[in-house]
Amino acid sequence: MRDEIYDREYQMARDDLNCSIDGLVQDLKQIGQAFMEAFRSLHRVQFDAPWSRRSKNA
């Protein structure tokens, strides 16, 4: 009886832990995507800036 109760509690706690880890991984993925988008924007501003292009008329 004790083993069954212990096992049931252990499995429930394990499921909660797995759900928490999955949520954390998803949150980290979203944060990583936000950082990558910010770095892409900074890269575009720095390297594709219209003021850094040389004029063909000069």
PDB file of N, CA, C and O in Angstrom:
ATOM      1  N   MET A   1       0.826  -1.193   0.000  1.00  0.00           N
ATOM      2  CA  MET A   1       0.000   0.000   0.000  1.00  0.00           C
ATOM      3  C   MET A   1       0.870   1.258   0.000  1.00  0.00           C
ATOM      4  O   MET A   1       0.636   2.185  -0.776  1.00  0.00           O
ATOM      5  N   ARG A   2       1.866   1.279   0.869  1.00  0.00           N
ATOM      6  CA  ARG A   2       2.744   2.444   0.922  1.00  0.00           C
ATOM      7  C   ARG A   2       3.481   2.638  -0.396  1.00  0.00           C
ATOM      8  O   ARG A   2       3.643   3.758  -0.879  1.00  0.00           O
ATOM      9  N   ASP A   3       3.919   1.530  -0.962  1.00  0.00           N
ATOM     10  CA  ASP A   3       4.644   1.618  -2.228  1.00  0.00           C
ATOM     11  C   ASP A   3       3.765   2.189  -3.330  1.00  0.00           C
ATOM     12  O   ASP A   3       4.240   2.958  -4.165  1.00  0.00           O
ATOM     13  N   GLU A   4       2.496   1.822  -3.339  1.00  0.00           N
ATOM     14  CA  GLU A   4       1.577   2.339  -4.348  1.00  0.00           C
ATOM     15  C   GLU A   4       1.363   3.835  -4.171  1.00  0.00           C
ATOM     16  O   GLU A   4       1.356   4.589  -5.144  1.00  0.00           O
ATOM     17  N   ILE A   5       1.190   4.255  -2.942  1.00  0.00           N
ATOM     18  CA  ILE A   5       1.006   5.683  -2.659  1.00  0.00           C
ATOM     19  C   ILE A   5       2.268   6.450  -3.029  1.00  0.00           C
ATOM     20  O   ILE A   5       2.204   7.501  -3.666  1.00  0.00           O
ATOM     21  N   TYR A   6       3.412   5.914  -2.625  1.00  0.00           N
ATOM     22  CA  TYR A   6       4.683   6.562  -2.955  1.00  0.00           C
ATOM     23  C   TYR A   6       4.860   6.656  -4.467  1.00  0.00           C
ATOM     24  O   TYR A   6       5.252   7.701  -4.988  1.00  0.00           O
ATOM     25  N   ASP A   7       4.571   5.559  -5.168  1.00  0.00           N
ATOM     26  CA  ASP A   7       4.740   5.544  -6.619  1.00  0.00           C
ATOM     27  C   ASP A   7       3.794   6.531  -7.289  1.00  0.00           C
ATOM     28  O   ASP A   7       4.183   7.220  -8.232  1.00  0.00           O
ATOM     29  N   ARG A   8       2.572   6.603  -6.818  1.00  0.00           N
ATOM     30  CA  ARG A   8       1.599   7.537  -7.390  1.00  0.00           C
ATOM     31  C   ARG A   8       2.063   8.979  -7.191  1.00  0.00           C
ATOM     32  O   ARG A   8       2.023   9.784  -8.122  1.00  0.00           O
ATOM     33  N   GLU A   9       2.498   9.299  -5.986  1.00  0.00           N
ATOM     34  CA  GLU A   9       2.997  10.645  -5.701  1.00  0.00           C
ATOM     35  C   GLU A   9       4.251  10.950  -6.514  1.00  0.00           C
ATOM     36  O   GLU A   9       4.418  12.057  -7.026  1.00  0.00           O
ATOM     37  N   TYR A  10       5.123   9.963  -6.626  1.00  0.00           N
ATOM     38  CA  TYR A  10       6.361  10.146  -7.387  1.00  0.00           C
ATOM     39  C   TYR A  10       6.048  10.411  -8.858  1.00  0.00           C
ATOM     40  O   TYR A  10       6.635  11.311  -9.460  1.00  0.00           O
ATOM     41  N   GLN A  11       5.141   9.649  -9.437  1.00  0.00           N
ATOM     42  CA  GLN A  11       4.787   9.821 -10.846  1.00  0.00           C
ATOM     43  C   GLN A  11       4.123  11.180 -11.082  1.00  0.00           C
ATOM     44  O   GLN A  11       4.382  11.826 -12.097  1.00  0.00           O
ATOM     45  N   MET A  12       3.274  11.614 -10.157  1.00  0.00           N
ATOM     46  CA  MET A  12       2.638  12.926 -10.299  1.00  0.00           C
ATOM     47  C   MET A  12       3.677  14.038 -10.218  1.00  0.00           C
ATOM     48  O   MET A  12       3.646  14.985 -11.003  1.00  0.00           O
ATOM     49  N   ALA A  13       4.593  13.917  -9.271  1.00  0.00           N
ATOM     50  CA  ALA A  13       5.647  14.929  -9.136  1.00  0.00           C
ATOM     51  C   ALA A  13       6.546  14.923 -10.363  1.00  0.00           C
ATOM     52  O   ALA A  13       6.981  15.977 -10.825  1.00  0.00           O
ATOM     53  N   ARG A  14       6.822  13.746 -10.884  1.00  0.00           N
ATOM     54  CA  ARG A  14       7.667  13.628 -12.074  1.00  0.00           C
ATOM     55  C   ARG A  14       6.989  14.273 -13.288  1.00  0.00           C
ATOM     56  O   ARG A  14       7.646  14.946 -14.082  1.00  0.00           O
ATOM     57  N   ASP A  15       5.682  14.068 -13.428  1.00  0.00           N
ATOM     58  CA  ASP A  15       4.931  14.702 -14.513  1.00  0.00           C
ATOM     59  C   ASP A  15       4.962  16.222 -14.386  1.00  0.00           C
ATOM     60  O   ASP A  15       5.143  16.930 -15.377  1.00  0.00           O
ATOM     61  N   ASP A  16       4.784  16.721 -13.161  1.00  0.00           N
ATOM     62  CA  ASP A  16       4.853  18.167 -12.935  1.00  0.00           C
ATOM     63  C   ASP A  16       6.232  18.711 -13.284  1.00  0.00           C
ATOM     64  O   ASP A  16       6.352  19.769 -13.901  1.00  0.00           O
ATOM     65  N   LEU A  17       7.266  17.987 -12.888  1.00  0.00           N
ATOM     66  CA  LEU A  17       8.629  18.411 -13.199  1.00  0.00           C
ATOM     67  C   LEU A  17       8.854  18.452 -14.708  1.00  0.00           C
ATOM     68  O   LEU A  17       9.429  19.408 -15.228  1.00  0.00           O
ATOM     69  N   ASN A  18       8.405  17.423 -15.405  1.00  0.00           N
ATOM     70  CA  ASN A  18       8.571  17.387 -16.856  1.00  0.00           C
ATOM     71  C   ASN A  18       7.817  18.523 -17.538  1.00  0.00           C
ATOM     72  O   ASN A  18       8.324  19.122 -18.486  1.00  0.00           O
ATOM     73  N   CYS A  19       6.620  18.821 -17.068  1.00  0.00           N
ATOM     74  CA  CYS A  19       5.857  19.937 -17.634  1.00  0.00           C
ATOM     75  C   CYS A  19       6.578  21.262 -17.381  1.00  0.00           C
ATOM     76  O   CYS A  19       6.618  22.128 -18.255  1.00  0.00           O
ATOM     77  N   SER A  20       7.138  21.415 -16.200  1.00  0.00           N
ATOM     78  CA  SER A  20       7.873  22.642 -15.882  1.00  0.00           C
ATOM     79  C   SER A  20       9.110  22.789 -16.755  1.00  0.00           C
ATOM     80  O   SER A  20       9.409  23.883 -17.232  1.00  0.00           O
ATOM     81  N   ILE A  21       9.821  21.703 -16.963  1.00  0.00           N
ATOM     82  CA  ILE A  21      11.014  21.748 -17.809  1.00  0.00           C
ATOM     83  C   ILE A  21      10.627  22.068 -19.245  1.00  0.00           C
ATOM     84  O   ILE A  21      11.302  22.856 -19.907  1.00  0.00           O
ATOM     85  N   ASP A  22       9.550  21.466 -19.734  1.00  0.00           N
ATOM     86  CA  ASP A  22       9.084  21.762 -21.093  1.00  0.00           C
ATOM     87  C   ASP A  22       8.721  23.235 -21.237  1.00  0.00           C
ATOM     88  O   ASP A  22       9.048  23.864 -22.244  1.00  0.00           O
ATOM     89  N   GLY A  23       8.045  23.783 -20.231  1.00  0.00           N
ATOM     90  CA  GLY A  23       7.692  25.200 -20.265  1.00  0.00           C
ATOM     91  C   GLY A  23       8.922  26.087 -20.260  1.00  0.00           C
ATOM     92  O   GLY A  23       8.970  27.089 -20.974  1.00  0.00           O
ATOM     93  N   LEU A  24       9.910  25.729 -19.468  1.00  0.00           N
ATOM     94  CA  LEU A  24      11.152  26.497 -19.409  1.00  0.00           C
ATOM     95  C   LEU A  24      11.864  26.476 -20.753  1.00  0.00           C
ATOM     96  O   LEU A  24      12.352  27.506 -21.216  1.00  0.00           O
ATOM     97  N   VAL A  25      11.923  25.314 -21.376  1.00  0.00           N
ATOM     98  CA  VAL A  25      12.580  25.199 -22.676  1.00  0.00           C
ATOM     99  C   VAL A  25      11.852  26.049 -23.719  1.00  0.00           C
ATOM    100  O   VAL A  25      12.494  26.710 -24.536  1.00  0.00           O
ATOM    101  N   GLN A  26      10.536  26.037 -23.696  1.00  0.00           N
ATOM    102  CA  GLN A  26       9.774  26.849 -24.645  1.00  0.00           C
ATOM    103  C   GLN A  26      10.021  28.339 -24.408  1.00  0.00           C
ATOM    104  O   GLN A  26      10.161  29.106 -25.361  1.00  0.00           O
ATOM    105  N   ASP A  27      10.076  28.746 -23.142  1.00  0.00           N
ATOM    106  CA  ASP A  27      10.351  30.149 -22.829  1.00  0.00           C
ATOM    107  C   ASP A  27      11.743  30.553 -23.290  1.00  0.00           C
ATOM    108  O   ASP A  27      11.926  31.635 -23.847  1.00  0.00           O
ATOM    109  N   LEU A  28      12.719  29.694 -23.061  1.00  0.00           N
ATOM    110  CA  LEU A  28      14.082  29.995 -23.505  1.00  0.00           C
ATOM    111  C   LEU A  28      14.159  30.074 -25.027  1.00  0.00           C
ATOM    112  O   LEU A  28      14.908  30.884 -25.572  1.00  0.00           O
ATOM    113  N   LYS A  29      13.401  29.253 -25.694  1.00  0.00           N
ATOM    114  CA  LYS A  29      13.369  29.287 -27.160  1.00  0.00           C
ATOM    115  C   LYS A  29      12.809  30.626 -27.639  1.00  0.00           C
ATOM    116  O   LYS A  29      13.346  31.227 -28.569  1.00  0.00           O
ATOM    117  N   GLN A  30      11.738  31.091 -27.011  1.00  0.00           N
ATOM    118  CA  GLN A  30      11.153  32.374 -27.395  1.00  0.00           C
ATOM    119  C   GLN A  30      12.115  33.522 -27.111  1.00  0.00           C
ATOM    120  O   GLN A  30      12.226  34.449 -27.913  1.00  0.00           O
ATOM    121  N   ILE A  31      12.803  33.471 -25.989  1.00  0.00           N
ATOM    122  CA  ILE A  31      13.779  34.511 -25.659  1.00  0.00           C
ATOM    123  C   ILE A  31      14.916  34.496 -26.671  1.00  0.00           C
ATOM    124  O   ILE A  31      15.358  35.551 -27.125  1.00  0.00           O
ATOM    125  N   GLY A  32      15.386  33.313 -27.023  1.00  0.00           N
ATOM    126  CA  GLY A  32      16.447  33.191 -28.019  1.00  0.00           C
ATOM    127  C   GLY A  32      16.024  33.736 -29.367  1.00  0.00           C
ATOM    128  O   GLY A  32      16.813  34.394 -30.046  1.00  0.00           O
ATOM    129  N   GLN A  33      14.789  33.473 -29.762  1.00  0.00           N
ATOM    130  CA  GLN A  33      14.293  34.000 -31.032  1.00  0.00           C
ATOM    131  C   GLN A  33      14.204  35.526 -30.990  1.00  0.00           C
ATOM    132  O   GLN A  33      14.497  36.189 -31.985  1.00  0.00           O
ATOM    133  N   ALA A  34      13.808  36.079 -29.858  1.00  0.00           N
ATOM    134  CA  ALA A  34      13.737  37.533 -29.728  1.00  0.00           C
ATOM    135  C   ALA A  34      15.130  38.153 -29.823  1.00  0.00           C
ATOM    136  O   ALA A  34      15.305  39.182 -30.476  1.00  0.00           O
ATOM    137  N   PHE A  35      16.119  37.537 -29.177  1.00  0.00           N
ATOM    138  CA  PHE A  35      17.492  38.032 -29.275  1.00  0.00           C
ATOM    139  C   PHE A  35      18.002  37.964 -30.706  1.00  0.00           C
ATOM    140  O   PHE A  35      18.636  38.903 -31.187  1.00  0.00           O
ATOM    141  N   MET A  36      17.731  36.871 -31.381  1.00  0.00           N
ATOM    142  CA  MET A  36      18.200  36.726 -32.761  1.00  0.00           C
ATOM    143  C   MET A  36      17.561  37.778 -33.660  1.00  0.00           C
ATOM    144  O   MET A  36      18.232  38.332 -34.531  1.00  0.00           O
ATOM    145  N   GLU A  37      16.295  38.057 -33.465  1.00  0.00           N
ATOM    146  CA  GLU A  37      15.634  39.090 -34.263  1.00  0.00           C
ATOM    147  C   GLU A  37      16.251  40.455 -33.975  1.00  0.00           C
ATOM    148  O   GLU A  37      16.436  41.255 -34.892  1.00  0.00           O
ATOM    149  N   ALA A  38      16.569  40.727 -32.714  1.00  0.00           N
ATOM    150  CA  ALA A  38      17.213  41.997 -32.372  1.00  0.00           C
ATOM    151  C   ALA A  38      18.592  42.097 -33.014  1.00  0.00           C
ATOM    152  O   ALA A  38      18.947  43.148 -33.549  1.00  0.00           O
ATOM    153  N   PHE A  39      19.368  41.029 -32.969  1.00  0.00           N
ATOM    154  CA  PHE A  39      20.696  41.058 -33.582  1.00  0.00           C
ATOM    155  C   PHE A  39      20.612  41.175 -35.097  1.00  0.00           C
ATOM    156  O   PHE A  39      21.449  41.834 -35.714  1.00  0.00           O
ATOM    157  N   ARG A  40      19.610  40.542 -35.703  1.00  0.00           N
ATOM    158  CA  ARG A  40      19.427  40.693 -37.158  1.00  0.00           C
ATOM    159  C   ARG A  40      19.120  42.145 -37.504  1.00  0.00           C
ATOM    160  O   ARG A  40      19.631  42.676 -38.491  1.00  0.00           O
ATOM    161  N   SER A  41      18.291  42.778 -36.696  1.00  0.00           N
ATOM    162  CA  SER A  41      17.962  44.185 -36.935  1.00  0.00           C
ATOM    163  C   SER A  41      19.202  45.060 -36.801  1.00  0.00           C
ATOM    164  O   SER A  41      19.439  45.937 -37.632  1.00  0.00           O
ATOM    165  N   LEU A  42      19.988  44.825 -35.765  1.00  0.00           N
ATOM    166  CA  LEU A  42      21.216  45.600 -35.591  1.00  0.00           C
ATOM    167  C   LEU A  42      22.183  45.365 -36.743  1.00  0.00           C
ATOM    168  O   LEU A  42      22.857  46.295 -37.187  1.00  0.00           O
ATOM    169  N   HIS A  43      22.257  44.150 -37.221  1.00  0.00           N
ATOM    170  CA  HIS A  43      23.134  43.830 -38.345  1.00  0.00           C
ATOM    171  C   HIS A  43      22.681  44.576 -39.596  1.00  0.00           C
ATOM    172  O   HIS A  43      23.502  45.120 -40.334  1.00  0.00           O
ATOM    173  N   ARG A  44      21.373  44.598 -39.831  1.00  0.00           N
ATOM    174  CA  ARG A  44      20.848  45.329 -40.993  1.00  0.00           C
ATOM    175  C   ARG A  44      21.168  46.813 -40.884  1.00  0.00           C
ATOM    176  O   ARG A  44      21.573  47.435 -41.867  1.00  0.00           O
ATOM    177  N   VAL A  45      20.991  47.381 -39.705  1.00  0.00           N
ATOM    178  CA  VAL A  45      21.258  48.810 -39.528  1.00  0.00           C
ATOM    179  C   VAL A  45      22.735  49.106 -39.750  1.00  0.00           C
ATOM    180  O   VAL A  45      23.076  50.106 -40.381  1.00  0.00           O
ATOM    181  N   GLN A  46      23.605  48.258 -39.244  1.00  0.00           N
ATOM    182  CA  GLN A  46      25.031  48.531 -39.340  1.00  0.00           C
ATOM    183  C   GLN A  46      25.583  48.272 -40.736  1.00  0.00           C
ATOM    184  O   GLN A  46      26.361  49.080 -41.243  1.00  0.00           O
ATOM    185  N   PHE A  47      25.206  47.185 -41.357  1.00  0.00           N
ATOM    186  CA  PHE A  47      25.841  46.799 -42.608  1.00  0.00           C
ATOM    187  C   PHE A  47      25.033  47.131 -43.857  1.00  0.00           C
ATOM    188  O   PHE A  47      25.592  47.143 -44.953  1.00  0.00           O
ATOM    189  N   ASP A  48      23.759  47.395 -43.731  1.00  0.00           N
ATOM    190  CA  ASP A  48      22.940  47.738 -44.884  1.00  0.00           C
ATOM    191  C   ASP A  48      22.441  49.175 -44.806  1.00  0.00           C
ATOM    192  O   ASP A  48      21.404  49.509 -45.380  1.00  0.00           O
ATOM    193  N   ALA A  49      23.170  50.012 -44.105  1.00  0.00           N
ATOM    194  CA  ALA A  49      22.755  51.397 -43.918  1.00  0.00           C
ATOM    195  C   ALA A  49      22.889  52.164 -45.232  1.00  0.00           C
ATOM    196  O   ALA A  49      23.926  52.073 -45.889  1.00  0.00           O
ATOM    197  N   PRO A  50      21.871  52.909 -45.622  1.00  0.00           N
ATOM    198  CA  PRO A  50      21.941  53.635 -46.890  1.00  0.00           C
ATOM    199  C   PRO A  50      23.010  54.730 -46.889  1.00  0.00           C
ATOM    200  O   PRO A  50      23.543  55.068 -47.946  1.00  0.00           O
ATOM    201  N   TRP A  51      23.329  55.286 -45.722  1.00  0.00           N
ATOM    202  CA  TRP A  51      24.323  56.351 -45.687  1.00  0.00           C
ATOM    203  C   TRP A  51      25.748  55.821 -45.843  1.00  0.00           C
ATOM    204  O   TRP A  51      26.676  56.600 -46.061  1.00  0.00           O
ATOM    205  N   SER A  52      25.929  54.513 -45.736  1.00  0.00           N
ATOM    206  CA  SER A  52      27.278  53.975 -45.894  1.00  0.00           C
ATOM    207  C   SER A  52      27.572  53.554 -47.335  1.00  0.00           C
ATOM    208  O   SER A  52      28.705  53.198 -47.660  1.00  0.00           O
ATOM    209  N   ARG A  53      26.561  53.594 -48.193  1.00  0.00           N
ATOM    210  CA  ARG A  53      26.777  53.241 -49.597  1.00  0.00           C
ATOM    211  C   ARG A  53      27.412  54.415 -50.325  1.00  0.00           C
ATOM    212  O   ARG A  53      27.072  55.574 -50.089  1.00  0.00           O
ATOM    213  N   ARG A  54      28.316  54.098 -51.190  1.00  0.00           N
ATOM    214  CA  ARG A  54      28.953  55.157 -51.970  1.00  0.00           C
ATOM    215  C   ARG A  54      28.059  55.535 -53.139  1.00  0.00           C
ATOM    216  O   ARG A  54      27.443  54.683 -53.780  1.00  0.00           O
ATOM    217  N   SER A  55      28.007  56.785 -53.388  1.00  0.00           N
ATOM    218  CA  SER A  55      27.193  57.280 -54.490  1.00  0.00           C
ATOM    219  C   SER A  55      27.883  56.979 -55.814  1.00  0.00           C
ATOM    220  O   SER A  55      29.102  57.111 -55.930  1.00  0.00           O
ATOM    221  N   LYS A  56      27.111  56.578 -56.801  1.00  0.00           N
ATOM    222  CA  LYS A  56      27.670  56.285 -58.118  1.00  0.00           C
ATOM    223  C   LYS A  56      27.925  57.576 -58.906  1.00  0.00           C
ATOM    224  O   LYS A  56      28.662  57.565 -59.893  1.00  0.00           O
ATOM    225  N   ASN A  57      27.322  58.676 -58.476  1.00  0.00           N
ATOM    226  CA  ASN A  57      27.474  59.952 -59.182  1.00  0.00           C
ATOM    227  C   ASN A  57      28.792  60.635 -58.848  1.00  0.00           C
ATOM    228  O   ASN A  57      29.262  61.463 -59.629  1.00  0.00           O
ATOM    229  N   ALA A  58      29.383  60.322 -57.748  1.00  0.00           N
ATOM    230  CA  ALA A  58      30.595  61.018 -57.328  1.00  0.00           C
ATOM    231  C   ALA A  58      31.832  60.458 -57.963  1.00  0.00           C
ATOM    232  O   ALA A  58      32.933  60.943 -57.705  1.00  0.00           O
TER     233      ALA A  58
END
